Amino acid sequence: MEIHITGNAAKKMRGYINGTPGEISGMAASRVSEDKQSIEVFDCWIWRQECSAGATDAKDINAVFELIEEAKRDGVTSEDVNVWWHSHAMMGAFFSSPDVTTIEKWLVGQGGYLLSIVGNKAKQWEGRIDVRQPFELFLEVNNVDITEEAATLTREEAAAITADIAAKVEVKKWASGGVYPQRAKNKNEKLKYQYPYGKKKVKKYA
């Protein structure tokens, strides 16, 4: 199984991740290919939320409903909005324990499948597919790609994403006691944390 992030999803997801200092999250729309071998994620949105270096939470249930209505205005049915996506900012792209808990909450009452995607500023991606009916299973998907040509933003598109972030994202203070992550340039580079008073610590997330 492969996951392809294309079109508006490629532009907006990359723009949202790069446009915030910490984590960010939202929903996206997807469809299964005719041969059932891949899933295309073709558009995405963000909700009103609170974000920090290591967490992202929708403000309330109304924020979720507002996102669904926005998707409908963009011509997407609520049935196709079946992707939960979020950023790990400077950390590696993997599903943490809190992420799995969030997935379980989204699956309550889910009739089809739920696709989850986590990305970061280093352009790493990880996917997961969960099904609850007629039986329970999940599949980790390492083969997640994004259409680089589609991810290139025009000036107008970048401005729209910046305005969307400003309107919906409340950035909390870093919860790490004054620790500011430096960006990992690629998946093989260690993530460096600059502490106050000059002390450095190197930590790698896999």
Steps between C-alpha positions, in 0.01 A plus 500: 500500500625848407387846606533787253458859622406706194339822382367737765597256776866515393502880487309564820640224719859601422410868544329445836789292635762753395288796606481416870785473753358192672245232423181554300211273405183467299302273271543407135300334225602178328383242248606144424644422157306276261750217543473529883880527529531865603322790667512854362477788749378791289405787735546598865391757758587614852263565789515755778764360733761545770852392407839470667834334431360158584122516481211612283135496610180615336341779703168316539253283311363808323842550342468155344151574366627829356772313313247258351286793384806664343572177312141491373534858374807382309287233332613203711249267664527429871541127417828578320640693799649187655860599567644631827836665438743682724856624520778400736682821409870434570456145629496180298189387312354217708179424689551567869285356779287820517457476121369143527258612773373776271454248217294275728273794586446583133410138429198500731201457273719498189326310220781489244873543538703768673829604345749673730808690381783657696763722337773742604710789376768259377248366242463164672161328483338202665153357444257265671168352391244386759179307439240412764223334297432217431816416699782693665840541337765761432776524243813712530593661169860608448452573132361853525596750232411859422487652152784754522383696195155537651647603836651816353297799614423818309525829689121514527476142630772562758320813618172308533666230711666762720163669554333166578764419762469847656123461526487147641824411679578612853866425573571412862832563664745217459427242768866394525613766746685728262626233260478602136534230233726564203386368166612159372587541133450135408397166647858399587590813692477508877267754654683755712345675796655828610465548875521833679840586646680334210456133593430272205341161484466283190205270469398284206145391422451203274 
